[in-house]
Amino acid sequence: MTQEPELLNEYKSRVIPALREKHGYKNANQIPKVLKVVINTCVGSAQDVKEALEIAKTDLTTITGQKPATTSSKKAISNFKLRENQAIGAKVTLRGRIMYEFLGRLIKTALPRIRDFRGVSTRAFDGNGNYTLGVTDQSIFPEIELDRIKRNVGFDVTIVTTAKTNAEAKSLLSELGMPFTDKVKKVPTKPAA
């Protein structure tokens, strides 16, 4: 039998009791958990779409350990030289053990490797307890060999949780180790006339 991922063990041993105490959950099924992680990339307006798509798929496979599905355009847009049903991206949906392994690598290894990293935004929740994080460069993952990068591939990482509110989801992700930045940018106000 394979060993459980470190983040899953941490969730079971430390995060569940902490969330139960913080939010006062009576039932174990009320405690939020991560359902799935969706990693999506789009090569859209690249000059050679087929080559860019193959590079993106290879990098996604290397990072996640799972073969990505190809995504297609829904409609034709002539200004972008886009035809309907044209392959323009790839996505991977991770669940279970693979999901916790990926989240552990993302939180503990990849995000700290970003230059001048000060934390991820707390404003990327969707109102239903899901969080989306944009990664601009695949080289932050240690699985990617830097000398073999042909083009930068950016992607979105969406973490889908069972949390009902953004506050519950933020508590869950914070307990799992997501490095949120709590600094809120203040908008300058006009002086009273």
ABEGO torsion letter per residue (X at the ends): XBBBBAAAAAAAAAAAAAAAAAAGBABAAABBBBABBBBBBBAGABABAAAAAAAAAAAAAAAAGBBBBBBBBABBBAAAGBBBGBBABBBBBBBEAAAAAAAAAAAAAAAAABBGBAEBBAAABAGAGBBBBBBABAAABAABBAAABABBBBBBBBBBBABABAAAAAAAAAAAGBBBBABBBBBBBBBBX
